[in-house]
Amino acid sequence: MEKRRVHVYISGRVQGVYYRAYARDAGRLIGVRGWVRNVPDGRVEAVFEGDARKVEQMIEWCRNGSPLSRVEALDIEHEIYTGEFISFSIAH
């Protein structure tokens, strides 16, 4: 399978609404690796690695987010796959 890595910035009402916790759970369920964290400017930042199909599923999850979030925009940067992660977690 084709491997893929993306770096995503999620804008909108995404902090203080459990976005990271839901993203962690979704990432583990979908089967991607990487991390998710809050950014001081109010966005959420994430890196996803894995099978291309699973990375796409995670990007689609980000468009909706957690039940209390309101996603306004995604900024997606495609990067070179590194295979450096062993799981998906919340970074601090």
N, C-alpha and C positions, 0 to 999 in steps of 0.2 A: 504493500500500500504506500501511496505517496505521503510523505511526512510534511508538515507545515508548521510555521510559527508566525503568530501575529502579536502585535503590541497594540492594545486598544485603550482609548480614553473615552469614558462614558460621561456625558453631560446631562444635567437636569436635576431633578430632586432625587439624588442618589446617595447622599450621606445622611445618617441618622434614621434610615429606613430599613436597616438590616440587609442592604444590598450585598455587602461583602460576604456575610454569612450564607445567604441564599446562593450567591455565586460559587462559593466554596463547595457547597453541597451539590449544586448543578454540575460543576466541573468534575467532581469525583464520580457522580452518577453517569455522566456522559463519557468519561474516561479520558479527559485531557489532563495535561500536566502544566504546572506553572504557578502563578500567584495572582492575587488581587489585593489592592490597597487603596486607601483614601489619599487624595492629593490635597495639599493646603488650599488650592484655589476652588475647592468644592466638587471637583470631578472625582471619579473613581478610575484607577489605572489598573490594567491587567495584562498579563502575558499568557498566551495559550500555546501549547505545543502538543502535537500528536498527529494521528491520522487526519488527513485533510477533511474528510467527511465529519469527523468529530469536532474539529476546530470550527467548521462552518455551523454545526449545531450549537456550539457554545456562543458564537457570534449572534446567532438568532436568539438565543436565550437572553443575551445582553440587551437586545432591542426592547424586550418587555420588562426584564428585571424582576425585582422582588414585588410582592403584592402592594406595598405602600409607595414604591418608587414611581417616578414619572420621567422616563428617559426622553430627552429632547434630541440628542445627537450622539453618534458614534464616530470617532476618528480612528481609522484602522490603518496601521502601518505593517506591511509585510516584511518579515525579516528572514534571515537564514536560519533554518532549523539547526539546533545545537544538540538536542537530547540531554541537556544538562539537568533536567528536573526528574525527581523520582515520584512526586505526588503533586497535588494541587492544594494550595494553602493560602491563608491570609497572611500577607507580609505587613510588617510594622515599620 
